[in-house]
Amino acid sequence: MTTTATNNALRFDPEYLAVVSARDAGGEGPAPFKDVHELRAWSEPTMRSVLKAQPWPENVLETRIPFKSHDGQNIDMVRFATQEMADAPEPQGAVVYVHGGGFVTCDVEIFAPQIKRFVEMIGLPLFAVDYRLAPEFPDGLGAEDVYFGLRHLSDHAGEWNVDPANIVIMGDSAGAGIAAGVSLIARDRGLSPGLRKQILVYPMLDDRTNVPETAGHYKFLAWNTNDNRLAWGAVLGAKAGDPAAKVSLYAAPGRARVENLRGLPPTYIDVGGLDLFRDECIEYAAKLSKADVEVEFHMWPGLPHGFESAPGIRWVERALKARNEAIKRL
């Protein structure tokens, strides 16, 4: 039996395509960004609109927790929890959440509606760090901010009714890349108790990723090669994309070799089959597995980066269920 190339071609999941086509009818995407400031100016209002498009629970309360980062700078971490979680009779597990934005855009306030939905779905409090962004703060500084937030939570767990032995770190996109870097920092600096698990949602891990326009999935990319180049350039400067450059694994965990990954916590990774980060996620999961780290990996067919913007479709529901179950299996 023969099959035509057309039948085998990559394509959007039909349900996903129907949702986004109806939502974006008549609209055009942005022209290629010239620098990260253009990217930020477009991204922040767009993300604010997208994340507010779905309802969020009103009973999830926000509490700001100030702490000092490695350089003495005051940073805020925000606890998202219901009153019932805050008043639970026993200390409970918690999730340190790291928002996305290509390392260069967005903040906790923009992601608050999504974080509140996560609290409702997961059933645990989330603590989100307002880490500093590149290019103003380059070289992986965001990972240091998040690590110091994690350490502050661990050291003061009793004040927030948290079990320090059951803290998970979770991030999406660049936030997942930061989360992966924080897991390395926590291991190397002997955080005790250590992280229970890391949840990496389509993580941005490797500055060397360069998907050419001839690639089969290039035309489907929501975050493309130009966006990626600008963002990594803001973080790493001239070192970005240079295989020979000496780059901290805390800033670009995808550069890690198998021997660098031993001793990390159990890891969940998922990514869409039409995501720029697809191949680096596959490679990172494989290296973790070779390093004897417990890995759960999912690649969702027909979905691009940020596919939760099409809520309710079957693949998205399966992805959210898989993530939530991975967190609940503490």
C-alpha positions as CSV (number, residue, x, y, z in Angstrom):
1,M,0.0,0.0,0.0
2,T,1.4,3.4,-0.9
3,T,0.6,6.7,0.8
4,T,1.0,10.1,-0.8
5,A,3.4,12.7,0.7
6,T,0.4,15.0,1.1
7,N,-1.3,12.5,3.5
8,N,1.9,12.2,5.5
9,A,2.6,15.9,5.8
10,L,2.7,17.6,9.1
11,R,-0.4,19.6,10.0
12,F,-2.2,21.3,12.9
13,D,-4.5,19.1,14.9
14,P,-7.9,19.7,13.3
15,E,-9.6,20.7,16.6
16,Y,-6.7,23.1,17.4
17,L,-6.9,24.7,14.0
18,A,-10.7,25.2,14.2
19,V,-10.4,27.0,17.6
20,V,-7.5,29.3,16.6
21,S,-8.9,30.0,13.1
22,A,-12.2,31.2,14.6
23,R,-10.4,33.2,17.3
24,D,-7.9,34.9,14.9
25,A,-10.2,35.4,11.9
26,G,-9.1,38.5,10.0
27,G,-6.1,39.1,12.2
28,E,-2.5,39.1,11.0
29,G,0.5,38.1,13.0
30,P,3.3,40.6,13.7
31,A,6.1,41.4,11.3
32,P,9.4,39.9,12.3
33,F,10.8,41.6,15.4
34,K,13.9,43.7,15.0
35,D,14.9,43.4,18.7
36,V,13.7,42.2,22.0
37,H,12.1,45.5,22.9
38,E,9.8,45.2,19.9
39,L,9.1,41.6,20.9
40,R,8.3,42.7,24.5
41,A,6.0,45.6,23.3
42,W,4.0,43.1,21.2
43,S,4.1,40.2,23.6
44,E,3.0,41.6,26.9
45,P,-0.4,43.0,25.8
46,T,-1.0,40.0,23.6
47,M,-0.3,37.5,26.5
48,R,-2.4,39.6,28.8
49,S,-5.3,39.3,26.4
50,V,-4.8,35.6,25.8
51,L,-4.5,34.6,29.4
52,K,-7.5,36.6,30.4
53,A,-9.6,35.0,27.7
54,Q,-10.5,32.0,29.8
55,P,-12.3,32.3,33.2
56,W,-10.2,31.9,36.4
57,P,-11.3,31.1,40.0
58,E,-12.0,34.1,42.1
59,N,-11.3,32.2,45.4
60,V,-7.6,31.9,44.7
61,L,-5.9,34.6,46.8
62,E,-2.6,36.4,46.2
63,T,0.0,37.1,48.9
64,R,3.3,38.9,48.1
65,I,6.4,37.5,49.8
66,P,9.5,39.6,49.6
67,F,13.0,38.1,49.7
68,K,16.5,39.0,48.7
69,S,18.2,37.5,45.7
70,H,21.9,36.5,45.5
71,D,23.0,40.1,44.9
72,G,20.9,41.6,47.7
73,Q,18.2,42.9,45.3
74,N,14.6,42.7,46.7
75,I,12.5,40.4,44.7
76,D,8.8,39.4,45.1
77,M,7.4,35.9,45.2
78,V,3.6,35.6,45.0
79,R,1.7,32.9,46.8
80,F,-1.5,31.8,45.0
81,A,-3.7,29.7,47.2
82,T,-7.3,29.3,48.4
83,Q,-8.1,30.1,52.1
84,E,-8.7,26.4,52.6
85,M,-5.1,25.6,51.4
86,A,-3.7,28.3,53.7
87,D,-5.6,26.9,56.6
88,A,-5.0,23.2,55.9
89,P,-4.5,21.2,59.1
90,E,-1.2,19.7,57.9
91,P,1.7,21.2,55.8
92,Q,1.1,20.5,52.2
93,G,3.1,20.2,49.0
94,A,3.7,23.3,46.9
95,V,4.7,24.3,43.4
96,V,7.2,27.0,42.6
97,Y,6.0,28.3,39.2
98,V,8.2,30.1,36.7
99,H,6.3,32.0,34.0
100,G,7.3,32.0,30.3
101,G,8.2,34.9,28.0
102,G,11.4,34.1,26.3
103,F,13.5,35.4,29.2
104,V,12.7,38.9,28.0
105,T,9.0,39.6,28.6
106,C,6.0,39.3,30.9
107,D,5.7,39.0,34.7
108,V,3.7,37.3,37.4
109,E,0.8,39.8,37.1
110,I,0.3,39.0,33.5
111,F,0.3,35.2,34.1
112,A,-1.9,35.5,37.3
113,P,-5.1,34.2,35.6
114,Q,-3.3,31.1,34.3
115,I,-1.6,30.5,37.7
116,K,-5.0,30.7,39.4
117,R,-6.4,28.1,37.0
118,F,-3.4,25.9,37.8
119,V,-4.1,26.1,41.5
120,E,-7.7,25.0,40.9
121,M,-6.6,22.1,38.7
122,I,-3.7,20.9,40.8
123,G,-5.1,21.4,44.2
124,L,-1.9,22.9,45.7
125,P,-0.6,26.4,46.3
126,L,1.7,27.9,43.7
127,F,4.5,30.3,44.5
128,A,5.5,32.4,41.5
129,V,8.8,34.4,41.5
130,D,8.9,37.8,39.7
131,Y,12.3,37.1,38.3
132,R,14.3,39.8,36.5
133,L,14.4,39.8,32.7
134,A,17.1,40.1,30.0
135,P,18.5,42.1,28.4
136,E,18.6,44.4,31.4
137,F,19.6,41.4,33.6
138,P,21.5,38.9,31.3
139,D,23.5,35.7,31.8
140,G,20.8,33.6,33.5
141,L,20.2,35.9,36.4
142,G,16.5,34.8,36.3
143,A,17.6,31.3,37.5
144,E,19.4,32.8,40.5
145,D,16.3,34.9,41.4
146,V,14.1,31.8,41.2
147,Y,16.5,29.7,43.2
148,F,16.7,32.2,46.0
149,G,12.9,32.3,46.0
150,L,12.8,28.5,46.2
151,R,15.4,28.6,49.0
152,H,13.4,31.3,50.9
153,L,10.2,29.2,50.6
154,S,12.1,26.1,51.8
155,D,13.7,27.9,54.8
156,H,10.3,29.5,55.8
157,A,8.0,26.6,54.8
158,G,6.3,26.5,58.2
159,E,5.2,30.1,57.8
160,W,3.3,29.2,54.6
161,N,2.0,25.8,55.7
162,V,4.2,24.0,53.2
163,D,6.0,20.7,53.5
164,P,9.6,21.5,52.3
165,A,10.1,17.9,51.3
166,N,7.3,18.1,48.8
167,I,8.2,21.2,46.7
168,V,7.9,20.8,42.9
169,I,9.3,23.3,40.5
170,M,7.3,24.0,37.3
171,G,7.7,26.3,34.4
172,D,6.6,26.8,30.8
173,S,8.6,27.8,27.8
174,A,11.5,30.0,29.0
175,G,10.2,29.6,32.5
176,A,10.7,25.9,32.1
177,G,14.2,26.5,30.9
178,I,14.8,28.6,34.1
179,A,13.2,25.8,36.2
180,A,15.6,23.3,34.7
181,G,18.5,25.6,35.6
182,V,17.2,26.0,39.1
183,S,17.0,22.2,39.5
184,L,20.7,22.1,38.6
185,I,21.5,24.9,41.1
186,A,19.5,23.2,43.8
187,R,21.4,20.0,43.3
188,D,24.8,21.6,43.2
189,R,24.3,23.8,46.2
190,G,22.8,21.1,48.3
191,L,19.2,22.4,48.8
192,S,17.8,20.3,51.6
193,P,15.3,18.8,51.4
194,G,15.8,18.6,47.6
195,L,13.2,19.3,45.0
196,R,10.6,16.5,44.7
197,K,10.1,16.9,41.0
198,Q,10.5,19.2,38.0
199,I,7.7,19.9,35.6
200,L,9.0,21.3,32.3
201,V,6.3,22.4,29.9
202,Y,7.8,22.9,26.3
203,P,11.0,24.1,27.9
204,M,13.4,26.6,26.2
205,L,16.7,24.9,27.0
206,D,19.3,25.4,24.3
207,D,20.6,28.5,22.7
208,R,22.0,26.5,19.8
209,T,18.6,25.5,18.5
210,N,18.2,26.8,14.9
211,V,15.3,25.4,12.9
212,P,15.7,26.3,9.2
213,E,12.8,27.5,7.1
214,T,13.1,24.3,5.1
215,A,12.1,22.2,8.1
216,G,8.8,20.5,7.8
217,H,7.3,22.1,10.9
218,Y,8.8,25.6,10.4
219,K,5.6,27.2,8.9
220,F,3.6,26.1,12.0
221,L,6.0,27.7,14.6
222,A,4.3,30.1,17.0
223,W,7.8,31.0,18.4
224,N,10.2,31.0,15.5
225,T,13.9,31.0,14.9
226,N,14.1,34.8,14.7
227,D,12.3,35.2,18.0
228,N,14.6,32.5,19.5
229,R,17.8,34.2,18.3
230,L,16.7,37.6,19.7
231,A,15.8,36.2,23.1
232,W,18.9,34.1,23.5
233,G,21.1,37.0,22.3
234,A,19.5,39.1,25.1
235,V,20.5,36.4,27.6
236,L,24.0,35.4,26.4
237,G,25.1,38.2,24.1
238,A,27.7,37.1,21.5
239,K,28.0,33.6,23.0
240,A,24.4,32.7,22.0
241,G,24.3,30.0,19.4
242,D,28.1,29.4,19.5
243,P,28.7,25.7,20.1
244,A,32.3,26.5,21.2
245,A,31.3,29.3,23.7
246,K,31.6,28.7,27.4
247,V,28.0,29.0,28.7
248,S,26.6,28.3,32.1
249,L,24.4,25.2,32.2
250,Y,22.2,27.2,34.7
251,A,21.4,29.6,31.9
252,A,21.2,27.0,29.0
253,P,20.6,23.5,30.5
254,G,20.2,22.0,27.0
255,R,24.0,22.3,26.7
256,A,24.4,19.7,29.5
257,R,26.0,16.4,28.9
258,V,24.7,13.2,30.4
259,E,27.2,13.3,33.3
260,N,26.0,16.9,34.2
261,L,22.4,15.6,34.8
262,R,22.9,12.9,37.3
263,G,21.1,13.3,40.6
264,L,18.3,15.5,39.3
265,P,14.8,15.0,40.6
266,P,12.1,13.0,38.7
267,T,11.2,15.0,35.6
268,Y,8.1,15.5,33.5
269,I,8.6,17.1,30.0
270,D,6.0,17.8,27.4
271,V,6.1,19.6,24.0
272,G,3.9,20.0,20.9
273,G,5.0,18.2,17.8
274,L,5.0,21.5,15.9
275,D,7.1,23.4,18.5
276,L,10.5,25.0,17.8
277,F,11.7,23.3,21.0
278,R,10.6,19.9,20.0
279,D,14.0,18.4,19.2
280,E,15.8,19.9,22.1
281,C,13.1,18.6,24.5
282,I,13.5,15.1,23.0
283,E,17.2,15.3,23.4
284,Y,17.1,16.6,27.0
285,A,14.6,13.9,28.0
286,A,17.0,11.3,26.4
287,K,20.0,12.7,28.3
288,L,18.1,12.7,31.6
289,S,17.1,9.1,31.0
290,K,20.7,8.1,30.3
291,A,21.7,9.9,33.5
292,D,19.3,7.5,35.4
293,V,16.8,10.3,36.1
294,E,13.2,9.2,36.2
295,V,11.6,10.8,33.1
296,E,8.0,11.1,31.9
297,F,7.9,12.6,28.3
298,H,5.0,13.5,26.1
299,M,5.0,14.9,22.6
300,W,1.5,16.1,21.6
301,P,0.9,15.7,17.8
302,G,-0.4,18.6,15.7
303,L,0.2,21.2,18.5
304,P,2.5,24.2,18.5
305,H,4.1,26.3,21.3
306,G,1.6,27.6,23.8
307,F,-1.1,25.2,22.7
308,E,-3.2,25.8,25.9
309,S,-4.6,28.9,24.1
310,A,-7.0,26.4,22.5
311,P,-8.7,25.1,25.7
312,G,-11.2,22.2,25.6
313,I,-9.8,20.3,22.7
314,R,-8.9,16.7,23.3
315,W,-5.1,16.9,23.0
316,V,-4.9,19.9,25.3
317,E,-7.2,18.3,27.9
318,R,-4.9,15.2,27.8
319,A,-1.8,17.3,28.2
320,L,-3.3,19.2,31.2
321,K,-4.4,16.0,32.8
322,A,-1.0,14.4,32.3
323,R,0.8,17.4,33.9
324,N,-1.6,17.6,36.8
325,E,-1.3,13.9,37.5
326,A,2.5,14.1,37.4
327,I,2.4,16.8,40.1
328,K,-0.1,15.0,42.3
329,R,2.1,11.9,42.3
330,L,4.3,13.3,45.0
